[in-house]
Amino acid sequence: MSDYNKLTPKLIDQLVAIVGSDNCYVGDEIAEDYSHDEMPIYGSQAPEIVCLPASTEEVSRIMKLCYDNTIPVTVRGAGTGLAGGCTPLCGGVVLSTMRMDKIIEYDMNNLTVRIQPGVRLCDLAADALEHDLMYPPDPGEKTGSVGGNVSTNAGGMRAVKYGTTRDYVLAMTAVLPNGEVVELGPAVTKSSSGYSLLHLIIGSEGTLAIITELTMKLIPNPQVSISFILPFENIEEAIGSVPSIKLAGLNPQSIEFMERDIVDSSANYTGNDIFPTVVQGREVGAYILVTLDGNDEDEIMQRAERLMEVSEEKGAYDVLVVNQPSIRDAVWEARSAFLTVIEAEADLLDEMDVVVPVDRIAEFLEYVHGVGVEYGVRIRSFGHAGDGNLHIYCSGNDLDRDEFMALSEKVMEAAYKKCTELDGQVSGEHGIGHAKKQYLRSSVGETLYGLMGDIKTIFDPKHILNPGKVCHDLEA
Ligand SMILES: Cc1cc2nc3c(=O)[nH]c(=O)nc-3n(C[C@H](O)[C@H](O)[C@H](O)COP(=O)(O)OP(=O)(O)OC[C@H]3O[C@@H](n4cnc5c(N)ncnc54)[C@H](O)[C@@H]3O)c2cc1C
């Protein structure tokens, strides 16, 4: 176990002096939320202080003080993570970026925007639209901070066409664990200038440095987007259509899959029953939701004709066009509510967001459902069929937490093992945090896990930044 110090009254006073007494919480003032992210089932720990700095300079001063005194620091954005990433496992300081929420400036010639890390995704997306620009990454939780999105390399619905958050980060200002400020990545579109430390920090979940400013790439906003619901008899047929849809050269913005079970729950819970359950007299077992975008509606409808041919060849009952804004909103609201619905129906919940090759999705899902039956837990799934990224939830009711976690661990172990066998990855977009560390280790093997640990030590020799996460073992 690393030897961390506790905050003394003197150190607390020094931290308060840096951010101002209105911008920190100590002891009983600290809200319970700061002890965990969206998955408290992975464990909670209260910090000794929560600081909300307003600038790179304040972050740097906090880090220098904590480095000199070996105090653990955990960075927190909006706390919407799903892997325990911002849980302060060793107490110490929680450094919240949510006061650093300014959209600083647009560069309309180079299609970039400079922002602070605490800007929420929904605010950046809406503000960019005001400039007729699109910020393409679109993770399901719109209130997450962009700093958190960058730190987990968040993906989302549009990744199949536009890529993940990583693809939109051109430059950043970051504070190293010892308080030194570094500028990474020139805000130009190409660079072959040494190792990309920028890309090392993207997706590093607050374990290497604290991001305090970002230059993000934007694109001209596509003027038209039309969604299409493809109903199928079952999940195997639905997923089986995806490689053909991808091969047909349609350049879809998103290809999502959903099982009937979750669609029914969503309709019951939200009252929004926009997905038809019987099409042409046949019960629907699963759906694919495709979105095509562009600037010309006629051109999109030409691509849609090809989509209809391909999907009907693959067993779709029909292709339902969703082009009225109110219906499109209802469809996407239903899709966005899935996790909330699953949470509402379960007392206890564990999740995985593996990514497997697209043509192995159906095999993987069948396997996991089988494991769920074996251990008596309910398995529910939906996800990004276009890139093989599956959100699988293991839920339990009428069990105590330890009993549930023991069963869930068995399901997770089997599922991650299968995922590795299928050449998949432990996390497609939610990250490792501390909840998925053991699975990362067995999936990448000791050599790569050890290399990650060595990189961590080079950035953070005292291991004060977000201890116990990704590849850092508290026991080591
Ligand atoms: C309903 C729901 C749906 C979701 N859907 C998706 C989805 O479709 N795709 C997806 O990718 N994710 C999804 N997520 C997960 C979550 O929204 C993302 O992981 C998001 O990027 C987290 O942002 P945050 O600001 O809440 O980060 P936090 O949870 O606060 O932190 C996440 C990690 O980033 C680190 N971090 C945060 N800010 C910084 C910074 N400035 N510098 C360094 N490190 C930092 C933290 O230390 C932590 O390790 C979903 C979550 C929910 C609850």
Ligand as a Chemical Component Dictionary entry (heavy atoms), coordinates in Angstrom:
data_LIG
# 
_chem_comp.id                   LIG 
_chem_comp.type                 NON-POLYMER 
_chem_comp.pdbx_formal_charge   0 
_chem_comp.three_letter_code    LIG 
# 
loop_
_chem_comp_atom.comp_id 
_chem_comp_atom.atom_id 
_chem_comp_atom.alt_atom_id 
_chem_comp_atom.type_symbol 
_chem_comp_atom.charge 
_chem_comp_atom.model_Cartn_x 
_chem_comp_atom.model_Cartn_y 
_chem_comp_atom.model_Cartn_z 
_chem_comp_atom.pdbx_ordinal 
LIG C1  C1  C 0 -26.843 7.074  -18.396 1  
LIG C2  C2  C 0 -25.398 7.016  -18.815 2  
LIG C3  C3  C 0 -25.096 6.799  -20.144 3  
LIG C4  C4  C 0 -23.757 6.783  -20.553 4  
LIG N1  N1  N 0 -23.478 6.581  -21.877 5  
LIG C5  C5  C 0 -22.207 6.595  -22.298 6  
LIG C6  C6  C 0 -21.910 6.392  -23.687 7  
LIG O1  O1  O 0 -22.791 6.209  -24.521 8  
LIG N2  N2  N 0 -20.611 6.404  -24.042 9  
LIG C7  C7  C 0 -19.599 6.617  -23.133 10 
LIG O2  O2  O 0 -18.445 6.636  -23.537 11 
LIG N3  N3  N 0 -19.847 6.797  -21.827 12 
LIG C8  C8  C 0 -21.118 6.795  -21.386 13 
LIG N4  N4  N 0 -21.390 6.968  -20.048 14 
LIG C9  C9  C 0 -20.276 7.096  -19.086 15 
LIG C10 C10 C 0 -19.891 8.548  -18.712 16 
LIG O3  O3  O 0 -20.884 9.470  -19.061 17 
LIG C11 C11 C 0 -18.612 8.910  -19.403 18 
LIG O4  O4  O 0 -17.586 8.059  -18.899 19 
LIG C12 C12 C 0 -18.159 10.359 -19.220 20 
LIG O5  O5  O 0 -17.074 10.571 -20.085 21 
LIG C13 C13 C 0 -17.746 10.709 -17.816 22 
LIG O6  O6  O 0 -17.581 12.139 -17.720 23 
LIG P1  P1  P 0 -17.624 12.815 -16.284 24 
LIG O7  O7  O 0 -17.365 14.259 -16.425 25 
LIG O8  O8  O 0 -18.870 12.441 -15.575 26 
LIG O9  O9  O 0 -16.353 12.118 -15.615 27 
LIG P2  P2  P 0 -16.170 11.527 -14.153 28 
LIG O10 O10 O 0 -17.086 10.379 -13.918 29 
LIG O11 O11 O 0 -16.211 12.639 -13.181 30 
LIG O12 O12 O 0 -14.679 10.987 -14.289 31 
LIG C14 C14 C 0 -14.356 9.955  -15.181 32 
LIG C15 C15 C 0 -12.832 9.741  -15.175 33 
LIG O13 O13 O 0 -12.193 10.851 -15.804 34 
LIG C16 C16 C 0 -11.254 11.475 -14.902 35 
LIG N5  N5  N 0 -11.321 12.906 -15.183 36 
LIG C17 C17 C 0 -12.425 13.699 -15.243 37 
LIG N6  N6  N 0 -12.082 14.953 -15.582 38 
LIG C18 C18 C 0 -10.736 14.971 -15.734 39 
LIG C19 C19 C 0 -9.785  15.966 -16.081 40 
LIG N7  N7  N 0 -10.131 17.222 -16.345 41 
LIG N8  N8  N 0 -8.463  15.628 -16.128 42 
LIG C20 C20 C 0 -8.075  14.356 -15.880 43 
LIG N9  N9  N 0 -8.939  13.374 -15.540 44 
LIG C21 C21 C 0 -10.245 13.664 -15.472 45 
LIG C22 C22 C 0 -11.698 11.047 -13.514 46 
LIG O14 O14 O 0 -10.605 11.035 -12.610 47 
LIG C23 C23 C 0 -12.242 9.652  -13.783 48 
LIG O15 O15 O 0 -11.210 8.703  -13.804 49 
LIG C24 C24 C 0 -22.714 6.973  -19.600 50 
LIG C25 C25 C 0 -23.027 7.207  -18.249 51 
LIG C26 C26 C 0 -24.349 7.211  -17.856 52 
LIG C27 C27 C 0 -24.643 7.476  -16.406 53 
# 
loop_
_chem_comp_bond.comp_id 
_chem_comp_bond.atom_id_1 
_chem_comp_bond.atom_id_2 
_chem_comp_bond.value_order 
_chem_comp_bond.pdbx_ordinal 
LIG C1  C2  SING 1  
LIG C2  C3  SING 2  
LIG C2  C26 DOUB 3  
LIG C3  C4  DOUB 4  
LIG C4  N1  SING 5  
LIG C4  C24 SING 6  
LIG N1  C5  DOUB 7  
LIG C5  C6  SING 8  
LIG C5  C8  SING 9  
LIG C6  O1  DOUB 10 
LIG C6  N2  SING 11 
LIG N2  C7  SING 12 
LIG C7  O2  DOUB 13 
LIG C7  N3  SING 14 
LIG N3  C8  DOUB 15 
LIG C8  N4  SING 16 
LIG N4  C9  SING 17 
LIG N4  C24 SING 18 
LIG C9  C10 SING 19 
LIG C10 O3  SING 20 
LIG C10 C11 SING 21 
LIG C11 O4  SING 22 
LIG C11 C12 SING 23 
LIG C12 O5  SING 24 
LIG C12 C13 SING 25 
LIG C13 O6  SING 26 
LIG O6  P1  SING 27 
LIG P1  O7  DOUB 28 
LIG P1  O8  SING 29 
LIG P1  O9  SING 30 
LIG O9  P2  SING 31 
LIG P2  O10 DOUB 32 
LIG P2  O11 SING 33 
LIG P2  O12 SING 34 
LIG O12 C14 SING 35 
LIG C14 C15 SING 36 
LIG C15 O13 SING 37 
LIG C15 C23 SING 38 
LIG O13 C16 SING 39 
LIG C16 N5  SING 40 
LIG C16 C22 SING 41 
LIG N5  C17 SING 42 
LIG N5  C21 SING 43 
LIG C17 N6  DOUB 44 
LIG N6  C18 SING 45 
LIG C18 C19 SING 46 
LIG C18 C21 DOUB 47 
LIG C19 N7  SING 48 
LIG C19 N8  DOUB 49 
LIG N8  C20 SING 50 
LIG C20 N9  DOUB 51 
LIG N9  C21 SING 52 
LIG C22 O14 SING 53 
LIG C22 C23 SING 54 
LIG C23 O15 SING 55 
LIG C24 C25 DOUB 56 
LIG C25 C26 SING 57 
LIG C26 C27 SING 58 
# 
